[in-house]
Amino acid sequence: MGDVQATYRAMLRDDVAPALRALGCTGSGSRYTLPDPESWALLGFQSSRFNTGEHLTFTVNLCAVPRIVWESRRREQSQLPLKPSPGTYYGDFVWSWRLGHLMPVNQDVWWDLNEDVEATDVASEVVTAIGAYGLPALREHLRTGTAGRPRRALG
């Protein structure tokens, strides 16, 4: 029996992080930023709370919000953190989606890691989806500066 949690961390570090940096993101581990001086544009990896040592599922959350809007809301709602988290629903003022809903399948997508799958293949599939669907959506929201249609549930 392997420790799929360690495989997941290694996949994020060794395969995902370098690929996301090559696509223009900064960050490490499970949180990345598409740098922009006027907006937060974030993506984060969320693993399931039902994961075990033998099986792990994860998804990717994205969010974008103009910094001026975020700071204004923080003044009104002191419990908000300095920086938004891509896995938290804050309200309609933040554009917030799961990656699967930006893909042609238009549904929640969770990727699986276990002893029967190659982590590098999973990483490649996820990074390809982020590059093809996630980052273009984030860049569009940076360009327009709008929150857009937010996701209603994080599940």
Secondary structure, 3 states (H helix, E strand, C coil): CCCHHHHHHHHHHHHHHHHHHHCCCEEECCEEECCCCCEEEEEEEEECCCCCCCEEEEEEEEEEEEHHHHHHHHHHCCCCCCCCCCCCCCCCCCEEEEHHHHCCCCCCCCEEEECCCCHHHHHHHHHHHHHHHHHHHHHHHHHHCCCCCCCCCCC
